[in-house]
Amino acid sequence: MQPCAGVSGVSRKQQLLRQHRRNKRLALLVGLVVLLGLGIFVQWWLPLVLLPLVWVAHEAWFADHLFYSPGEDYQYELPPACTVKAVRLVDGVVQVQSPLQLDGNETLVLQLRLKSRWLGRFLDPAVTLNDGDCQVFERGVAGLRYLNLTGLATSLAAGQLRLRGRYCRLPTEGQLWVVPGNDLRQKRVMVIAPHADDAELAAYGLYSQAQEAWVVTLTAGEIEAEHYQQMGLEKAEAARLKGRLRAWDSIAVPRWAGIPESRCVQLGYFCLQLPAMQAAADQPIASREAQLDDTRLFRQFNAMALPGDRDGAPTWNNLLADLRELLLKARPQVLVMPHPTLDPHPDHICAQAAVLEALQGLAWQPETLLGYANHLHDNDRWPMGDSGAGVALPPQMEAVQGWAPYSLTLDLATQRDKAMALGMMHDLQPRPPFKRRLRRLLQRWLAGRRASPYGENEFFRKAVRRHELFWRRDL
């Protein structure tokens, strides 16, 4: 079983965030001293003019949460079944240096060493592909990066794939990773979602096109209900309302993709309580905010009975019993769940751990595991770039996971359907805070970043893409 490392995962990200904020405070202090010196020794009004300009520059160019150096190489292990081909870039055209035979189901990844131009420290560096795709990287990038070429097999094999660096220099040589794989959309798929919307963010394209799909949501996602408190509700009341809405979303929204209600299940456990449940497997762990210790309020929309319905106790043992019942009923060939190391959210890590524990000794075993990452430790903007763009491999500074990348290509119609599914999710509907909206406006004007046409929430930009990217392990 993969242990639930939610506490350590959160502490790592929180540690990085505290270090980031400490550095910003130090830079602010130095800046204030400089401005004070200008006011004393140059002109008194100069700091009054410069201070708002410094703030605007910070919001436009230095507000990203990037917890590593853009000059570091991404570190990925070569998957065992992967074939590596040397490539050359001649006038931007990718030329594979040995015969290339593709059957169309491969995941294609191009390893390149990118180098930012000076303008790429203020505007996002990117590599554009001849079909209109544009994959974006960190400002100041200077290291190994991994482009996702999935869906471009025809032009690649024909020697017609042209790359162009935007605000960055391309090398003359690279490596093409060809990761073989069958089309998992022809299998029975079960998506494990820690919260309502995780399945849609990560895998709407996959589950909407699967031969048979199940969506199983573990928690009601009831906490942080300030939006509903603004309606005049008390904190616990607001949390219960939010949980009921998100429970409804988890059952109703997959219907948009044609998934029958009978294959959409909400388990109703409580948000951010999975680590505590695992630590004391037989102890009920109540909601942090909803004043509830019974999961059945959030299970009322389910079309089937589950073991945990008997007492509604929010325990790890009940969660395992629910999962075992569902796995035996659905008999999924492909299990889709959060990646054990890339995604640091504690509920996501524990969701993956619970599924693996539930599988132990079970009569039915899946053929394939797919991991996804809706959050990262080190880069809050990944996938970088705009809605509709491709999804390059994420930053990884240690080669600690050997799962093979697995990517699907989503056409524009599927991307739009995915955006509409996200738009139905109540948690993505409230407007972002004013400061965040102002920051995005400044970044649009000064840094060339475009807003998503589908919605204001950042997940519309990050999730509605031409690729869905997973990590695959065949059992």
FIZAVEX-464142 format. One record per residue: residue in three letters; z negated, x negated, y negated of N, C-alpha, C in turn. Coordinates in steps of 0.2 Angstrom, whole numbers, plus 5000, padded with zeros to 4 digits. Last residue first. Layout:
// residues N
AlaZXYZXYZXY
...
This chain:
// residues 475
Leu507350025017506750015022507050005029
Asp507949955002508049985008507549975014
Arg507649964986507449934992507549974998
Arg508149954969508249974975507949934981
Trp507950014953507849954957507849974964
Phe509050084941508550084946508450014949
Leu509850164927509650104930509050104935
Glu511150254922510450264924510350204928
His512350234908512050214914511350244916
Arg512550294896513150294901512850264908
Arg511150384891511550334891512150334896
Val509750444885510450474886510950414885
Ala508650364883508750394890509450414891
Lys508450314870508350274876508650294882
Arg508650424862509050364861509050324867
Phe507750514866508450534866508950474865
Phe506550444864506850454871507550474871
Glu506150464851506450404853506850404860
Asn506650624844506150584848506550524851
Glu507650694838507250634834506850594838
Gly509250714846508550734844508250674841
Tyr510650684847510350734852509650754850
Pro511150574841511350644839511050704842
Ser510050454836510350484841510550554839
Ala510450344822510050394825510450424831
Arg510850174822511050244821510550284825
Arg510550024812510450064818510550134817
Gly510749934801511349964805511250004811
Ala509849894793509849864799510449884804
Leu509849984782509749904781509949864787
Trp509850114786510250094780510350014780
Arg509150124797509850144797510250114791
Gln507950074793508350034798509050054799
Leu507550174785507650114782508050064787
Leu507450274794507950284789508050214786
Arg506450224802507050234805507650244800
Arg505350234793505550174796506250174798
Leu505250374791505450334785505750264788
Arg504850414804505450434801505750394796
Arg503550344804504150324809504750354806
Lys502950414794503050344793503550324798
Phe502850544799503250534793503450454792
Pro502950564817502650554810503050534805
Pro504350664824503950604824503550604817
Arg504150844828504450784824503950724824
Pro504150904845503750894839504150834835
Gln504850884858505050924853504750914846
Leu504450824869504950794865505150824859
Asp503650914876503350854873503750814869
His504451014881504051034875503750964872
Met506151004885505450974886504950984880
Met507351034881506951084883506251064884
Gly507950904878507750944873507351004874
Leu508150864891507650824887507450874881
Ala509250944894508650944898508050914894
Met510150894884509950964883509250974888
Ala510350764889510050774883509850844882
Lys511050804901510450764901510050774895
Asp512250854896511750894900511050864900
Arg512750734890512550794886512050844889
Gln512950664902512450634896512250694892
Thr513950734908513250734911512750704906
Ala514950724899514750784900514050784903
Leu515250584900514950614893514650684894
Asp514550514915515050534911514750574905
Leu513650384921513550454919514150464914
Thr513450274934513750284928513750364927
Leu511950194941512450254941512850254934
Ser511350044949511550084943512050134945
Tyr510149944955510549994957510750044951
Pro509549784958509749834954510249884957
Ala508349754971509049744969509149794964
Trp506749674970507149734971507849724968
Gly505849574969506549554972506949614974
Gln504949514956505149574960505849554962
Val504649414947504149434952504349484957
Ala505049304938505449334943504949354949
Glu504549334921504449304928504749344933
Met505149414911504949334910504749304916
Gln506249524908505849504913505749434913
Pro507049654899506749584899506249584905
Pro508249744909507749744904507449674904
Leu510049744910509449734913508849724908
Ala510849874899510849804902510149804905
Val511650014899510949994899510949924903
Gly512850074886512650054893511950024893
Ala512650214875512850144877512650134884
Gly512150344872512850334875513050264877
Ser511150294858511350344863512050334866
Asp511150114855511250184853511250234859
Gly509949984858510550004856510550084856
Met508949944873509049934866509749964864
Pro507950044884508550004882508750004875
Trp506749944873507249944879507350014882
Arg505749954863506449974862506949984868
Asp504649884867504649964867505249994865
Asn504349764878504849784873504949854873
Asp503349734887503549684882504049704877
His503149834897502549794894502749764887
Leu504049994896503949914897503349884894
His504450144903504050104899504150034901
Asn505150194914505250224908504850194902
Ala505950124927505450104922505650144915
Tyr506050154945506250164938505750144933
Gly506550124962506050114956506450124949
Leu506950194977507250174970506650174965
Leu507050164994506650174988506950154982
Thr507750235009507850195002507350214997
Glu507450315019507850265020507850215015
Pro505750385023506450375019506850315021
Gln505050445037505050395033505750395029
Trp503950565045504550555042504550495037
Ala502650545050503150555055503850545052
Leu501650425042501950485042502550485047
Gly500950295041500850335047501250405048
Gln501050305024500850265029500650315036
Leu501450385013501950375019501650335025
Ala500350385005500550445009501050435014
Glu500550254999499950275004500050335008
Leu501650274992501650234997501150245002
Val501150374983501750394987501750344993
Ala500150304976500050364980500550384985
Ala500950204969500450184975500250244979
Gln501650284960502050244965501550224971
Ala500550334953501050374956501350344962
Cys500050214948499650254953500050304956
Ile501050184938500850134943500550174949
His500950294930501550284934501450234939
Asp499750294925499850354929500550334933
Pro499850174917499350184923499550234928
His501350094913500950154912500450164918
Pro502249994915501449974914501050034914
Asp503549954925503250004921502550004921
Leu503749834933504049844927503749894922
Thr502949854945502749804941503149814934
Pro503449964953502749944953502549894948
His504350104945504350034948503650004948
Pro504150274950504050214945504050154949
Met505450334961504750334959504650274954
Val506250424974506350394967505650394964
Leu506850404990506250424986506350384979
Val508050475001507950424995507350454991
Gln507850565010508150505012508050445007
Pro506550675013506950645008507250575011
Arg505850795019506150745022506750705018
Ala505250915014505850895011506250845015
Lys504050915022504450975021505150955019
Leu503550785022503750815028504150875028
Leu503250785008503750735011503950755018
Leu502350885006503050885003503550845006
Glu501250835014501550905015502250905012
Arg500950715007501150715014501550785016
Leu500650764994501250724995501450725002
Asp499450834997499950864994500650824995
Ala498650725002498850775007499350815004
Leu498550644990498850614996499050675001
Leu497850734982498450714980498850684986
Asn496650744990497050804989497750784987
Asn496150614988496350634995496750694994
Trp495950604974496450564977496650594984
Thr495650774967495450714970496050674973
Pro495250904959495750844957495450774960
Ala495251044969494950984967495350934965
Gly495751164974495951144967495551084965
Asp495551214986494951214982495051184975
Arg496851244991496251274994495651274989
Asp497851174985497751244982497051274985
Gly498051054992497651054986497451124983
Pro499051095001498351085003497851084998
Leu500051224994499951154996499251144998
Ala501351354994500651334994500651264996
Met502751374982502451364989501751344988
Ala503151384969503451434974503151424981
Asn502151364955502451334961502651394966
Phe501451404944502251414944502551394950
Gln500151364944500251434945501051454946
Arg499551244943500051254949500251324949
Phe498751244933499351204931499851214937
Leu497551304938497851324932498551304931
Arg497251214949497651274950497851304944
Thr496351104947497051094946497551164946
Asp494851094939495251134944495951124943
Asp494151054929494051014935494351054941
Leu494251044911494451074918494351024923
Gln494351014898493751044900493951084907
Ala495450944893495551014894494951054896
Glu495250804892495250844886495250924887
Arg495250744904494850704899494750754893
Ser494850834919495350824913494850784908
Ala493850764932494050814928494550784922
Ile493950714948494050684942494350734937
Pro493050724963493450764958493450724952
Gln493150594976492750624970493250664965
Asp493750534986493450594987493150634982
Ala494050404980494650454983494350524984
Ala493950324967493450364971493850424974
Ala495050264963494450224963493950254967
Gln495950364961496050314967495450274968
Met495450434950495450464956495550414962
Ala495650334940494950354942494950384949
Pro497050334940496750274942495950284944
Leu497350474936497550444943497150384945
Gln497150514923496550514928496750484935
Leu498150534914497750464914497150464918
Cys498150704917498450644914497950594913
Phe497750774933497650774925497850704923
Tyr498750884943498250834942498250814935
Gly499850974946499350994942498750944941
Leu501050974954500350964957499750974953
Gln502451064954501951034950501251034953
Val504051064961503351064962502951034957
Cys505551124966505251094960504451114961
Arg506151194976506151124976505851084970
Ser506251324972505851314978505751234979
Glu507151334961506451334960505951314966
Pro508551224964508151284966507451274964
Ile509451134952508951124957508551194958
Gly510351144942510451174948509951164954
Ala509951094930510351044934510551074941
Trp509051184926509651174922510151134926
Arg508051174934508451224936509151224932
Pro507251074928507751054934508151114936
Val506451164919507051124917507451094922
Ala505451234927506051264924506651224922
Ile504451144931504751184936505451214933
Ser504151074920504251034926504551074931
Asp503851174911504451124910504651094916
Trp502651214916503251264916503851224915
Ala501851104913501951124920502551174921
Arg501951104899502251054903502351064910
Leu501251224897501851224894502251164898
Arg499951194902500351244905501051244903
Gly499651084894499651074901500051134904
Lys499551144881500051094882500151084890
Leu498451234884499051264882499651214883
Arg497451134886497651184892498351214890
Ala497351074874497551034880497751084885
Ala496951184866497551154864497851114871
Glu495651204871496151254871496851224871
Ala495051074868495151094875495651154876
Lys495151084853495451034857495551054864
Glu495651254847495151194848495451144853
Leu497051294837496651294843496151234843
Gly497851294826497151324825496751324831
Met498951224826499051294827498351334826
Gln498551094828498751114821498851194821
Gln498351084841497751094837497951114830
Tyr499651054845499451124846498751134843
His499750924841500250964839500051034840
Glu498750864849498650874842499150924839
Ala498550834863498850894861498750914853
Glu498250734872498550714866498950774863
Ile498450794889498150764884498550754878
Glu499250854900498950894895498550864889
Gly500050824911500150794905499850834899
Ala499950864924500150914919500250884912
Thr500650764937500150784932500350834927
Leu501750754946501050744949500550764944
Thr503150834952502750814946502050804947
Val504550824960503850834961503550794955
Val506050884964505750854959505050874959
Trp507450864976506750884975506450854968
Ala509050894981508650854977507950894976
Glu510550854989509950894989509450864985
Gln511550774984511750824989511150874990
Ala511450754966511250734973511450794978
Gln511650774953512250764957512150754964
Ser510350774947510850834946511450834950
Tyr509850654951509650714955510050774953
Leu510550564943510550564950510350624953
Gly510350614930511050604932511050604940
Tyr508950604929509350674928510050664931
Ala508050494929508550514935508850574935
Ala507250464918507450414923508050434927
Leu507050584911507150524908507550474912
Glu506750674922507350684918507550624914
Ala505550634927506150634931506750644927
Asp504750634915504950574918505550574923
Asp504550774912505050734908505250664911
Ala502850784917503550824916503950784911
His502350634925502250684920502950724920
Pro502750564937502050564935501850624930
Ala503850614948503750614941503050614939
Ile504950574961504250574959504150564952
Val506250654968506050614962505350624961
Met507150644983506550664980506350624974
Val508750684990508350644985507750674983
Arg509850665003509350705001508850654996
Lys511450594997510850595001510350644999
Gln512450564989512650594995512050604999
Arg511950474979512050554977512250594983
Leu512050354983511450384985511450454983
Asp513350264990513250314984512650364986
Asn512850104995513250164995513050214990
Gly513149934989512749994990513150054991
Pro513049764983513349814987512849874988
Val513149684969512649714973512949774977
Val513749544962514049604965513449624970
Trp513649454947513249484953513549544956
Leu514449324940514449404941514049414948
Gln514049214927514049234934514049304935
Gly514949104916514449154918514449164925
Glu515749024902515549034909515049074910
Thr515749014888516349014891516349024899
Pro514649134879514849074882515549074885
Leu514749214863514749214870514949144873
Arg513649234849514149194853514149204860
Cys513349384839513149334844513749294847
Tyr513849484831513249444829512949404834
Arg514549534846514449554839513749524836
Gly515749474856515049464854515049494847
Arg516749554868516749524861515949524859
Leu517749554883517049554880517149524873
Arg518849644893518749594888518049614885
Leu519549654908518949674905518849614900
Gln520649634916520749664910520149684906
Gly520749594929520749544924520849574917
Ala520649694939521349684936521349624931
Ala519249694941519649674946520349654944
Leu518849754929518649694930519149654936
Ser519449884929519749834924519449764925
Thr518749934940519449934940519749874935
Ala517349924937517649884943518449874942
Leu516549984928517049944926517449904931
Gly515350034934515850084931516550044929
Thr514349904929514449954933514850014930
Leu513949794921514649814921514849874926
Asn512649754911512849804916513549824916
Leu512149584908512549644906512649684912
Tyr510849494905511149524910511549584908
Arg510449334898510449404898510949434903
Leu509749174893510049214899509949294898
Gly509749154875509549144882509949184887
Ala509349204861509549144863509349124870
Val509249324848509349314856509649244857
Gly509049374836508849304837508949284844
Arg508649534842508849494836508549424837
Glu509049574859508549564854508849524848
Phe510549674862510049634864509549614858
Val511649804869511249774863510649734866
Gln513249844873512549834875512249784871
Cys514449964872514149914868513349904870
Asp516050024877515350014878515049964874
Gly517350034876516950064870516250054871
Asp518049964885518050034886517650064880
Asn517849824883518449854881518549924881
Leu516149804876516649794881517249844880
Thr515149694865515549754866516049744872
Val513549644864514149634867514549694868
Ala512549614850512749654855513349624858
Pro511049594839511649564842511849614848
Asp510649694825510549694832511149654835
Leu510349594810510649654813510649644821
Phe509549484809509449544804509749604807
Arg509949384817509249394816509049454811
Gly511349394816511049424822510249424822
Leu511749304806511649374805511349414810
Trp511849194814511249194809511149274807
Arg512049234831512249204825511749214820
Ser511249204847511349244841511649204835
Lys511949174862511649144856511749184850
Leu511749204880511949224873511649184868
Arg512349174895511949144890512149164883
Leu512549304907512849264902512249234898
Gln512949394922512449344919512749304913
Leu513349554925513649494923513049454919
Val513349664939512949634933513249564931
Leu513649814947513949744944513549724938
Thr513449894962513149884955513349814953
Glu514749974971514349914969514049924962
Asn515650064975514950084975514550034973
Gly516950014975516850064970516050084969
Asp517349914983517449974985517250034981
Leu518149754979517649804977517849874980
Gln518449584980518649654983518049704982
Leu519049444973518549504971518849564975
Pro519249274974519449334976518949394975
Ser518549184960518749184967518949254969
Gln518249184947518549124949518749124957
Val518749314935518349294941518649244945
Gln518749324918519149304924518649274930
Val518649424905518249404910518749384916
Val519149374889519349414895518949384901
Gly518949294878518549354879518649394885
Asp519749184880519849234874519549294875
Val519049184895519549154891519849204886
Leu517649154903517849194898518349164894
Arg517449144921517549114915517749164910
Val516249154934516749184930516849144924
Ala515749154951515849124945516349154941
Lys514849274960515549254958515449214952
Val513849324973513849294966514549264966
Thr513149464981513649414981513749384974
Cys511649514988512049504982512549454983
Ala510649534997511249554999511849544994
Pro509449474990509749444996510449464998
Pro509549454972509449504978509749474984
Leu508949324964509549354966509349394972
Glu507749364951507849334958508549364960
Tyr507749334934507849374939508049344946
Gln507149314918507049284925507149344930
Tyr507849284902507649334907507649294914
Asp507349144892507849174897507449234901
Glu506849154875506749144882507249174886
Gly507149184862507449124864507249114872
Pro506349294858507049304860507449244862
Ser504749284865505249254861505949274863
Tyr503849444866504049384869504549354864
Phe503649574862503049534864503249474868
Leu504049674850504349624854503849574856
His504149804841503549784846503949734851
Asp504849794825504949804832504349774836
Ala504749764812504249814814504349824822
Phe505649684804505149654808504649704811
Trp506649754797506849704801506249674806
Ala506149874790506849864792506949814797
Glu504849844787504949904791505649904794
His504949724780504549724786504749784790
Ala505649764769505949714773505549714780
Val504749854763505349874765505649834770
Trp503749764760503549814764504249844767
Val504449684750504149654756504049704762
Leu504649774740505149754744504949714750
Pro503249804736503649854740504249834743
Leu503049674731502649704736503049754740
Leu503849634720503949604726503649644732
Val503249704709503949714711504149694718
Leu502049664708502149734709502849754711
Pro502149524707501949554713502049624714
Leu502649524693503049504699502849524705
Trp501849544683502149604685502549584692
Trp501349414679500849464681501249524685
Gln502249274683502249334679501749384682
Val501549144687502249154685502249214680
Phe500149134691500549074688501249084686
Ile499749254695499349214691499749164687
Gly500749304703500549344698500149304693
Leu500949204713501449224708501249264702
Gly499649214719499849154715500449164711
Leu499849344725499349334720499449274715
Leu500849314734500949364728500449354723
Val500149224742500749204739500849244733
Val499149314747498949254743499549224739
Leu499949404754499549424748499349364744
Gly500449324764500949354759500549374753
Val499349294771499649234768500149264763
Leu499049424775498549384771498949334768
Leu500149454783500049494777499549454773
Ala499949354793500549354789500449394783
Leu498849414799498849344796499449334791
Arg499349534803498749534798498749464795
Lys500249494813500449534807499949524801
Asn499349434822499849394819500149424813
Arg498649554826498349494823498749454819
Arg499749624832499449654826499049594822
His499949544843500549564838500249584832
Gln498749554850498949484847499549494842
Arg498749684853498249664848498449594845
Leu499849694861499849724855499349704850
Leu499449614872500049594868500049624861
Gln498349694876498249624874498849594870
Gln499049804880498549814874498449744872
Lys499649754891500049774885499649784879
Arg498549714899499049664897499449694891
Ser497949844900497549784897498049734894
Val498849914908498749934901498349874897
Gly498749834920499349844917499249864909
Ser497449844924497649784922498349784918
Val497449984926496949954921497249894919
Gly498450004936498450034930498050004925
Ala498749964949498549914944498549934937
Cys498450014964498550044958498249994953
Pro499349924977498749944974498849964967
Gln500449974989500449944982499849964979
Met500049965006500050005000500049964994
